[in-house]
C-alpha cells in the first residue's frame, strides 16, 4: 500500500509543470512588460523565453508587449506587470520621481538605437541642426529612442521643443511611416533600421549599435536594455529575481555563441518582418552591442545620468544615489551557476 502511494506520487510529479518544483521562489508567476519585443535590443528576453530558460528556473513568465519602453514602465507603475524589460535610464528618472526602480540584469552594453533621416523629405540634410521643425519618429514618446533624439539634438544646440516627436512603434508601422514620408527622421532599432537601410529609405546620422560610437556619442559606457523592477519587488522576491537573472544570463551567453541560423530558428517568425536575410544582417549588426554576461559597467549609471541631465535642468540639479539604480549581485550568482551558459 505504501509503495502504491509512492508510485502514485511519482506519477503525479511527472506531469506537474516545472514551476511546481520551484524551491523558495516567492513569486513563481511573473509578468514582464516590454516595449517592442521583436527588437534585437530585447533578444536575450526572447531567447530566455523560447529556449525554456525561464521554465528551467521554475518560473511561469508572461511577457506583455507594448509600443515603447515608456508604456512598459507605466504597466509596472500601474501594477499590471512585475518587471520591465526596458532601457536602463528609466531607473534614474524613476529615482528622481521618488519611485525607486533597480536594474538587476543587463541585456545591452550599448543602446543599439540609430538616428537617421528620410532621403525623400531631407535630401539636402547636412547636420543635425537641419532637423529643426521636422517630424521625428520614435518607438513611443518618452522611450529610450526619444531620449536618444533629445541627447543628439542637445549636442547640436537644439531643444526637444524644436522638433515634433511622433510615436511610430517598433515594427512595420515605423517602416511604413518612413516610406510614406510621414516623418522626416527616425530613432529606432533593428530589425527596423536594417530593413530601411536595405531599401534605401534611411540615411544614418548616429549609430549606437557600434559600441565605440556609442561611447563617443555619450562620453562613456551607456547601459541599454535590462530587466528592472521596483525596489520593493526585489526586496520581497530575491529568489524570484535571481531566477530571472539566471535565465537571462544563460540567454546572453547562448547568443554570443550562436550563429545567424541558430537565431533564425529560435525567434518567432513574426520577428523577421517578412525577410530573413534582413533579420540576419540586423543580428550581425547588433550582436556586438549585446551584453555577453549581464553585468552592468561601473561607470554606466554616470553616463546615463549625464545624457538625461543634458536635456533636463531639474534632473541635472538633483542629488541621486546612482548605486541604488542597479545591482550586479544577481548577475554574479547567475554567472557562477552558468559559467558557460
N, C-alpha and C positions, 0 to 999 in steps of 0.2 A: 504493500500500500504506500509506504513511504517512497519507494522507488518510483511508483507511478506518479506521485505528486512531483517528484523531482523532474521526471521526464516531461510532464505537462508544463512545468515551469520553464524548462529549456525550450520547448516548442513555442511557448508564448513569447519568450525573449527573442526567439529567432525572427519573429515577424514584427517586432517593435521597431519603429524608426530610430535611426542613430541618435537623435537628440534625446531619446528616452533614457539613454545611458549616461547622459551628461552628469559628471560628478562635480558638484559645487558651483554650477552655473546659476547665478542668482536670477537671470532672465534669459532662458533658452530661446525664446521667441523675440526677435529683434527686427525692427523696421528701420531701413536705411533710406534716406531721401537723397536723391542725386539730381543734378541739373544737366541733362544731356548724356545719358548713359552710353549712347553709341560712340561718344568721342574717345579717341585714344588716350586722352587725358585721364580717363577713368578705366583704362584697360585692366589694371590689377583687380578692380572690383568685379568686372565681368568674368575674368579668369577664375577668381576665387569661387564665384557662383557656378560657372559652367563646369568646372572640374571637380566640384563637390568638396572643396576645401572647407567651406563653412560647415557643411554637414559632418565632415570628419572631426570637427572640433566640438560637435554636439549642439550646433546652432541650427535653428529654424529661421532663416533670414528671408524677409520680404523686402524687395527693392522697389521703391516707388520713384518713377522718373518724372522730372519737371522740366520746363523750358529753359531754366537757367539756375545758377547756384543761389541767387538771392531768394528764389521761390522755394528751393530745397531747405534753405535755412529757416524760412518762415514756417515750414511744416514742423520743424523741430521746436521752434519757439512756441508754436501753437499747440504742441502736444500730440500731433498725429504721427510723428516719427520719433525715433530714439536717437539716431545718429545721422550726421550729414557726411556724405562723400562729396567734398567740395573744396574750394580754394582756401588756402591757409590764412590769407589776410583777413578773412571774416572773423577769425578768433580775436584779432586785435581790435577790430571795430566793435565786437560784442563786449569786450572788456571795457572799452571806452563808454559803452552804453549801460554798463552796470549789470550785464548778463553774462557772467564768465563762461566761456567755452574753451575746451582744451583739445588740441590735436594730439593724437596718440599713435598714428602710423602714417608715414608719408607714401604717396603714390608717385609724385613727380618732383624731380630735382630742378626743374625749370618749368615756367608756365606753359610752354608749347603754344602760346597764343600768337597769332600772326595778324598784324595790321596791314591791310592792303587797300589799294584804290581801284575803282572801277574804270577800266580803259575806255568804256563807252561814254561816260559822263565826265571823266577827268583826264582826257587825252594829253592835256598840257601840264599835268602835275609835275612840280619840281621839288617842293619842300612841304613839310608838314603844315606850314603856315597857310598853304593853299586850301586846307580843309576848313578854314573859317567860313561859316554859313552853310556848310554842307551837311547832308544826312549820313550818319554813320550807323551801320547795323551792328548790334551786339546780340549775344545769346538772349539776355534779358537785362533790362535796366538795373543797375546796382550789382551786377555779377562781376566776376573777375575780368571778363572781356571788356566791361565798361571801365573798370579800374585801370586796365592797360591803356585804353584810349585816353583817359584823363591824364595819366602819367606822361605819355608821349606828347600830348598837347601842351602840358605844363612846361616841358623842356623846350618847346618851341615858342613859349610865351603866350599861349592861348589858354583861356579858361574853359571849363566844361560847358558854360553857357554860350560859348562861341559856336557850338555845333548843335545839331539836332540828333539825339540818340533814339534809335528805333530798335525795338526788340524783334529779332527775326528767327530765334530758336537756334538749334544746333544740327539741323538736318536739311532735307530737301527744300524747306521753306527759305532757308538762308541762301541756298544756291539760286533759287528762283528769283529772289529779291535782287540779287546782283545782276543776273542775266537780263532781267526786265528793266534795269536801270532805275529801280525804285529807291536804291541807296547809292551814294557816291563812294562809299568806302565801307570796309567791313573789318571787324575784330572778331576772329573766330578760331576754330581749331580743326585738327584733322579728324575725319577724312574730308570735311567740307573744303578746307583750304587746298588740298591736293587736287580735288575734283575741279575747283575753279581754276587752278593753275593750268591743269592739263587742257582745259577747254579755251584758254586764253582770256578768261573773264576776270583776271586778277593780276595786279602789279604789286608785288610785295614792297612794303615800306620798312617794316620791322619784323624780324622773325626770331621769336624766343624758343623755337624748337631746338635751336642750336645753343647749347649750354654756355659757350663762350660769349655768344652775342647777348644772351640773357643777362649775364653778369656785367657785360659792358653797358647795357641799357639801364639796369637797375643799380649798378655800382656794387654788386656783391651777389652771393648765392641767394636765389629767390625761390623758396619752397612753394610748391604749387598744390596739386590735388592731394588730399589727405582725408583720413577719417577723423572727424572731430565731434565732440559731444558736450552737452552742458556738464560743468564740473560736478554737480550733484549726481548725475548718471554714473560718472566714473567712480565717485566715492561709494555709491551704493552697489555698484556692479563691477568690481575689479576683475573677477574671474571671467565675466562675460566680455569685458573689454580685452582681456588677454587672449581669449579665444578668437575674437575678431582680428586682433593683431597677428596672431599665429597664421590664420588663413591668408591674410593679405601679404605677409612676408613670404609665405610659400608661393603665392601667385607671382609676386615680383621676381622672385628667383627663377621661377619657371619661364617667365617672359624673357629674361636675359639669356637663357639657354635655348630658346625657341627660334625656329626659322619661320619665314613667312607662311609656308604651307601649314605649319602647326597652328599658327594664329588663325588662319582662314577656317580651319576645321573646328576651332574652339569657339569662335564668336558666332552669334546668331546671324542668319542670312540677311536679315533686315539692316544690319550694321554696315553692310558693304555698299549701300546706296546704289545698287544695281551694277557695280563694276568692281570685280575682284582685283583687277590689276591696279586700280586706283587705291584700293584699301592696302594692298601690299606696299605700294610706293609710300603711302601715308605712314604705315607702320615703320618702315625703314627710316623715314624722316624723323619720327617721334621717339624711336626706341632709345636713343642716347639720352633723352631728357627724362626718361622714366627712372625712378629710384631703384637701385639694384638690391637694396636690403631694408627699405622702410625707415631709415634713420633720418632725423632732421639735422641739417648743418648747424653748427654752433652759432654762426652769425646770421642765420636765415631770418630770424624774427626782427633783427635790427634793419635788415634790408627791406623787409615788408613794411615796417613802420615808416621808414623814410619815403617809400613810394606813396603810402597813404597820406602822410603828413604834407607832401608836396602840393596836394590839392585840397587839403582840409586844415584850415588855420586853427580851428578849435582842437582838433586831434593833435596837431603839432605842439600845442601848449600843454597837453595833458601829461601827467606823470603816470606811466603804465608799468606794470611788472611783466616784462616780456618772458620771464621764466615760467610764468603761470599760463602762457598760451599754448605751450606744447610740453611733451614729455617723451623721452626715449626709453623710459623704464619698461614699457610693454614690448617694445621692439627688441630690446636687448635680450629679454627672455625668449622671444619668438626666434631670434637668430640662434640662440643656444639650443633650442629644441629642434630647429630645422637648419643646421649649418649648410646643407647643400640643397635646400629647397624640398 
